[in-house]
Amino acid sequence: MDQEIFLQVNHVSKTFPSVKALDHVQLTVRKGEVHALIGENGAGKSTLIKILAGVYEPDPGAQIEIEGQLVEKLNPITSVRHGISIIFQDFSLFANLTVAENIAMGASIESGRALVNWKKMRVIAKEAIDRLGVDISVDVQLGTLSVAKQQLVAIARSLACKAKIIIMDEPTSSLSKGEVELFFTIIRSLKSEGISVVFVSHKLEELFEVCETFTILRDGKYIGSYPASEMDTNKLISLMVGRSVTFNRLGAKKIGETLLKVKNLTKAGNFKDISFELHRGEILGITGLVGAGRTEVVQSLFGLNKPDSGEILLDGEPVQIETPEQAVKLGIAFVPESRQTEGLVLRQTMRDNIILPILDKLINKLGLIDHRSLEAESDKWIKELNVIPAVPEMLAGQFSGGNQQRIVIGKWLATSPKILIIDEPTNGIDVGAKSEIHKLLRSLSDKGMGIIMISSEMPEVLAISDRILVMRRGRINGVFEGETADSESVMNKAFLADKNVG
């Protein structure tokens, strides 16, 4: 490969109290290269990104060269000046500001001028948007745009800051198939301009579509860098986790009596005539395209999206669920799709997050919190769910994605639910952690818990669902027994209208 090297990283280590996140890691990215940085959750990818962003300072001995020049110290400002731009999973944009302000504010601050030149800001923003070849008004408020368009705004912001390398963390996690294809077109356009792209993702099939080189980290160590031509999925997984991981169907099992019955549930603009049953010990998978109404249905079961009509029966008795508090008292728990914005308080400890829903049960006769019971309850779930590192006082935001998901699940299991609703259980989680989450869900169902799982990942739906509901445009468009379902049949129901449904 004769492309000129843009970024050369060697001997980068990072030690936090009680854990070494990186141990002599290296990375080489060439100009105009699309480079995959991959590894399990906790492998050190996020730590390395934050070092390049100037957020973390590496341990002594690190060598970082940009365009052949050794960089002694990076901070957020010098990182940008060196042409490094990071697009984090949450985009780090401001929903209440306009597109122009989001794109050009950084460049305006960098200029050092006391007064903002609003006219120039619009010009800078429009030029960046035009380079992407998309139609987005620079005057609209960012919060009114779709997630896909907000991501394009984040890329445009990088261009406005004269980025030479753009590092993208899980960039397609919330995009539909069509939006992903547009995103890949943008990536190829950036490459043609000589801009390097580092792509961090757990969606392996997407990595193979656009990436030329794969750098793999495992347990904070550098495993190797390989041309895409030398890789396949099995080899990649093996290098990531140090073992072979497969998503075998776990087989049919005997399920119990009806636990939950939903009859003709309807919410205008969300879903219509939704009817299904959930049995004890059953994993009911709900799938479909983005926007099919899956999340809206389960939110109605947890008091977050009150339906207009229909009936919900729990253990054969009609129930009204208008608030999450009512749902929890009825034995329903809900793990939302976004663990970081909806599932966890990132600035609180793991222990505090786990006991949050049951805090009222930990108050003694004097009206004070029983700290012994609090610690025992949180320690129980930390151990049972194998959260690593098992440090109760560590902030939730410091854990990897897979461990954060375990914390959210533990938080709700502490409420002793009859029914666990989990939305996209392995979104943004590495392949090894996915397998462990699947086994956990199956273990919970084996103990009699009823589980409703929403997932967009077909291998996941087929691997662990006892029964599968397919939604399309707010309706149930197909029902399959998990053991006999196949990918083609399920996807046909997701894409094509059933003549009996309308």
N, C-alpha and C positions, 0 to 999 in steps of 0.2 A: 504494500500500500504506500503510494508515494505522495499522499496529501501532506501538506505542512501541518505540524503539530501546533494546536492552539493552547491546550491546557495539559500540563504534565504534573501529576501529583505523586509524591513518593514519601514513604515512611511517615504517613499521617496516622497518629494515634490520638485518642481522646479518652481521658479517665474522669469518671464522675465518682462521687462517694459510693463505695461498695460495688461498683461495676466498671469494667473497661469496655467502652462502647466500640472503639476502633483500636486495632492493633497492627500498626505498620501497613496500612492500606495504600494501594496505588491505583491510579487512573490516568489513562492517556486518551485525550479526545482531539481529533484532527479537525481542521477547518472544513466546514461544509459537510460534516459527518453527522448522521443520526445514530446515536449511541445509546444502547440500553444499559441501565444500571439496575441490577436485579438481585434479589435475595429474599429470604423469609423475613417476616416482621421481626424486628430486633436484630437484623443482620448488620445494621449500622448505616443504611442508606440515608436516612433522615439526618443523622449526625454529620455525615460527610457533606451533605447539601448545606447544612447550616454553617459548617466551617467555610465552605466556598462563598456563602452569602455574607460572611463576616459576623455572624451571630455568635458562634462559638470560636474560641481560640484553641488551636490544637496543642497537644503536649509538645514540649521542646524536642527538636530534631526533625520536625516536619519540613518538607521541601515542596513548595508550590511555585511552579513556573507558568507564567502567562505570556504567550508569544515569545518564548525564549528568555524572558527576564524573570529572575528570582524575586518573588514578592515576600518581603520580610513579615509584613503583618496586614491582615485584611480586617476591615470593619465594613458595616453596611454601605457607607459612602464610597470607600475606595474600591469595594467589590464592583459597584455599579460603574465607577470610572474606568475599571479594567475591562468593561464590556460583559460582565457576568449578570445575568438576570434570572431570577428564580420565580416560577409560578407555582405557588403552593396549592394544595388541594382545595383550599377555601378561597383561592384567588387573591385574597388580601386587598379587595377593592372596597369602595365606599358606595353603598346602595343609594344613599341620599344625595350623592353628587351626580353631575352630568357625565356623559361619556367623555366629553372633552376634558373635564376637570380630572377624571380618573386617569386618562391617558397622559396628559401633558403636565400635571402638577409636579411630578418628579423632576422633569426637565426644567420646569420653572424654578423649583427650589435649588436645583443644581447650579443654575445661573448665578445665584447669590444676590439677585436684585431684591430690593425691599418692596417694590410694587409689582403686582401681577399684571402682565400685559395680556388681557383677556382675548384680544383679537388674535395675537400671535398664538395663544394657547389653542384656539379653535383651528388655526392653520396647521399647527403641529399635529393635532389629533386627526384632522381630516387626511393629512398626508399619510399617517400611519395606517389608518383604516383603508385608504385607497391601495396601499401596498399589498394588503391582504386580499383585495378584490372582492370585498363583501359590502353589502348595502346596510349600513348602520348609521343613523343620524347621530352626529356628535352632540346634539343639543338635548337629547332625551335623558331622563333620569335613569341611571344604571339599573336601579331596582325594578324597573318596568320591563327589562329584557329577560329573555329566556336564559337558562344556565349556559347553553351553547354559545349564545351571543356574548354573554359576560366573559366567557373564556376567550373569545376572539378579542374582546376589549383588553383583557390581560396581556395577550400576545402583542397587540398594538402598542400597549404601554411599554413593553420591552423594546419594541422597534423605536419608539420615540426617545428612549434612553440610549439609543445607539448600541443595543446589545449585539455582541459578537457570538455569544453562546447563551442559549436559553435552556434552563433546566426545568422540566415539567414533572410535577409529582402527581401521579394518578390522574392524568388529564382527561381520560374518557370515562371515568367512573359514573358520571351522571348523564351521559350522552346516549341518544338513540342511535340505531344502526346508520341511518342517513346522516346524522350529525357527525358520527365518527368518520365517515367517508369524506365529508367536507373538511374535517380537522386534518386528516391525512394529506389532503390536497394542499392545505396550508403548510404543513410540515415539509412537503416536497418543494414548495415554493421558497421557503426559507433556506433550504439546502442549496437550491439553485443560485441563491444570492451569496452563498459562502458562509451563511450563519450556521453554527454548530447547534445541534439539539441533543440534549441528554433526556432520555425518556425513561421515567420510573413508573413501572406498572406491573400488576400481577396478572394482567390479561395476556397470556403468553401468545395466543394466536395473533393478537394485534402487534406485538413486538416483532414477530417474524415478518409481518407485512411491510413494516417501514424501516426497521433497524438494520444497520450494516455490521455492527459490532456489539458483542455482549460482554459486559464486565460483571462478574458474579462475586458477591460478598456472602460470607456465612459466619455467623457468630462473631462479627466484628473483624473478620480476617479476609484478606484478598485471596480468592480461589483461582481466578484467572480471567483472561480476556480472550475471546474467540470470535473469528469471523462468522457471520450468520450462515455462510455456506457449509460450515463444519458442525452446525448444531441441528438438533431436532428436539421435539418436546421432551422425550424421555431422557435424553442426555442432559438437557437443561434442568429438569426437575431433580435429577440425580445429583448434579453439581450444587444446586441450591440447598438441598436438604441433607445431602450426604447419604441418601438412601432412596430406594424406589418407592414412589407413592402412586397408588391407583385409586380411582373412585369406583369401586365395585358396588353393584347393587347389593343392599344389605338383606334382601329377601323379604318375602311376605311374613307376617306374623298374625297371630290371633288378636283381634282387638275387642274391646269391651262394649258396654252398652252406650247408648247415645248420651253424650255429655252436653252438647250445645246444638240447638236447632235454630236456624235462621230461615224465616219465611217471608218471601216477597219484600225484602228490604229495598227501599227506594229513596234516593236523594237527588233532586233535580240538578242536572248538570254534572253529576258524579257517577251514579250507578242506578240501575233499574231492575226490579224483580229478581233480586239475589236470594236464592234459596239453597241451603246446603246443611249437612249435618257433620258434626265432629264427634268421634267416639273416644272413649277412654283408651289411652295407649296408642292413639293413631297420630301419625304425622300427615297432615293435610297440606299438600303443596298447592299454592296459587301462583300461576304464572301468566304471562301475556306481555304485550308490548308496553313500553313506557307510555303512560297516559291512558291505560286501559281501565283504570279505576280500582286497581288492587289495593293500594294503600288506603284510599278513601273508605273502602269497605271495612277493613280491619280497624281503622280509626273510629268508625261508628260503634264497633264492639267495645271500645275502650273509653267511650264518652268524649271523644275529641271531634266528632263530626256527626252531630245528631241527625238521624234520617228523617225524612218527611213522613214515611209510612212503613209498615211492615212489623214483624214481630220477632222478638228474640226470646228463646226459651232456654233456661239453664236447669239441668236435671229435671226437665219436664215442666218446670214452672215459668210462666211469663215474667220477664224482668224488664225494668226500665233503667237504661244506663245513660245518664246525662252528664256525668263527670268522671274523670279518671279515679277519683276517690271511691265512687260507687263501684266502679269496675274492680278495683283492688279488693274491696270488702267482699265482693262476690267470688273472688278467687281467680281473677283474670289479670295477667301481667303482659306488658307490651314493651318489646325491645325495638326502638325505632331504627330507621335506616341510617340516619346520621348519628353515630355514637358520640361524635365530638360536639355537635351543636344541640342535640336533643337528648342524648343518653347520659352524658357525664358532665360534672362540674369540673373542668380541667384544672382549675387552680386549687381544688381541694384534694385531700389525700385519697388514696384508694380506700382506706378504711372508712372515711367519711362518706364516700360515694356509695359503698355497699350498704351501710346502715341507714342511709337517708330515708328510704320508704318505710322503715319499721321503727323510726326513732321514738314514736309514741309508745311502742311496746317495751322500750328499754328504760322507762321512767319508773323509779321506785316509789314506795309509799310516801316518801317525803317530797315528791314532785321533782326529784333530781335524777339526772341520767346515771344509770348503773353502769359505770365504766368497765367493770369486770365482765358483765354480760355483753356489753358493746364489743369489747375486744374478742371475746370468745366467739361471737356470731360472725364477725368479719373474718377472723382467722380461719374459721371453719370453711368458708367459701373460697378464701384464698388458697387453702390447701386442696380442697376438693376440685377446684377448677384449674389447679396447677398454674397459677399466675406467676410469671417470672419477670424480674426478680420478686421474691416473696417479701417485699418490704412494705408493710402496711402504711407507713407514714410518707411514702414516696407519692408525689403529686400525680394524679391520673394522667395529666397531659404529658408526662415524661415517659409513659409506657408506649410500646409499639402498638400498632393497630390491632394485631391479634390478641394481645393481652388486654387492651382496652375493651375489646368485645367480650372477653371473659369477665371483666369487671362488671360490665353492664348486665350480662346474663346473671352473674352472681347477685347483683343488686336486686334483681327481680325474683330470683329463686328464694331469696331470704324472706319474701312475703308468703312463701308456701302456696303457690298458685295451683289451681286445678288445670288451668289453661294458660299456655305460654304462646303469645303471638310474637313472631320474630320476623322483621322486615329486612330482607337482603342480609342474611346472617353472616356472609363471608365477603361482603363488599370491601375491596381494598385490602384483603388479607391474603397472605402468601399461601402457596399450595399445601405446605405442611400443616399450617394452622387450620386450613379449611378442613382437612381430613379429621383433625382433632375436634373441631366444632361439630362436624357431622356425627362423630361417634358420641359426643356429649348429648346431642339432641336425641339420638336413637336410644341412649341409655335412659334419658328422662322419660321417653315414651314407654320404654319397657317397664318402668315403674308405675305406669298408669296415667301419666300426665297427657293431656290432649294438647297437641302442638299444631298451630297454624303457621306455616312458613311461606312467606312471599319471596320469590327469587326469580331473577332474570336469567340465571345461568342454567342452561338446559342440563348439563351433566349433573349438577347439584340436585335439580328437581327430580331427575330420573333415579339418582343414586339413593335417596333416602325417603322419598314420599311413598306412603301407603296408598294414597289416592291423590289425583291431580285435578284441580279445577283450572280451566283455561278461560281467561277473560279477554273480551274484545269490545272496545267502545262501551264500557260500563255494564256489560252483560256477561253472564256465564255462557260461553260458546262451546264448551266441551267438557266432559268428565271422563277420566281414565283411571283404571286400576294401575297403581304404580308398577306392579310386577310385569304387566303386559304392555305398558306404554312404550312408545318409541319416539325419538326426536322428530322425525318427519311428520308423524300424525299430530303431535302436540303443536308443532309450529304451524301446520296448516290451519289449525283451529285459531291460532293467535293472529294469523294474517288474513284468513278468508272467512267471510260471513257464512254462518250456518243458515240454510234456507228455512229451518224451523224456528230460528231465533229472530230473524229480520234485521 
